[in-house]
Amino acid sequence: MLDTQPHLQACDDFYEALIAGHNGLTPPESHAMNARLILLLANHIGDQATLLHALKLARGSTAPTSAADMVAVTPIAPVHAAN
């Protein structure tokens, strides 16, 4: 099960680093960076049920309960990634 209790140390510093990581990137490059980061962290977590729970919470509504239920979508560039 996904642990949603705060554990992130220096969260403001991490957020700054995340935003800085997008500086100078085009929207497609920013999307690719986000995708790589998500996949790296998903690999670290590893548990399918936890990852699907995270997808549901991140979406804020009903989300797929299995990978087979997912439909491809085009992500929207984060506002901070704009040049």
N, C-alpha and C positions, 0 to 999 in steps of 0.2 A: 504494500500500500504506500502511496505517496505521502511523504512527511511534509506538511505545509507550514510547520513551525519555523520561525526565523532561525537560521543557522549561519547566514552569510556575515562574515566579519568584514568590517570596513566597507559596507554596502555602497556608500557614496563614492569611495575610491574605485570600486569595481565598475559602477555605473559610468564614472568618468572615463575609465579605461575602455569600456565598451563603446562609448560615443567616440572617443579618440580613434578607436580602431576603424571606424567608418569614415573618418575625415579623409577627404580627397578621393573617395571611391565613387564611381558612377552608380546609379541605382542597380543595374545588373550585378556589379561587383559587390555591392552591399548585400543584395539578396544572396549571392553565393557565399559570402562570409557568414551570414546568419545561418544558412543551411549547413555549412561545415561545422559551425559552433554547435548547432543543435545535434548534429549527428555524432560529434565527438562526445558531448555530454550524455546523449542517449546510450552510446556504447559504454560509457563509464557506469551508467545506472544498470543497464543490461536487462532488467526485468520487464517483460512485455506488459504485464498487468499494470505496473507502475507507470510505464510510458503512456499507455492508453488512458490511464486516469489523468495524467498530466495534460494530455491533449484535450480531454474533456474539460478540465478546469481552465486551461488557457483559452479555449474557444468561448467559454462562458455560457454554453448551451449544450444541447444534446450533441454528442460527438460519436463517431464510430466506435463500436465495441470490439472490432477486429480490423486488422489491416485490410482484409478483403472488402470491408464496408466503405473504405475511403475513396473519395473521388478527387482527381487531380484538380488543383486550383492554381491560379496565378497569384502569388503573394503581392502585397502592396508595399512599396518602399517606405521605410520609416521616414518620418518628417526630418529627423536629424541628419539623414543621409544626403539631403539635397545640397547641391553646391551653391 
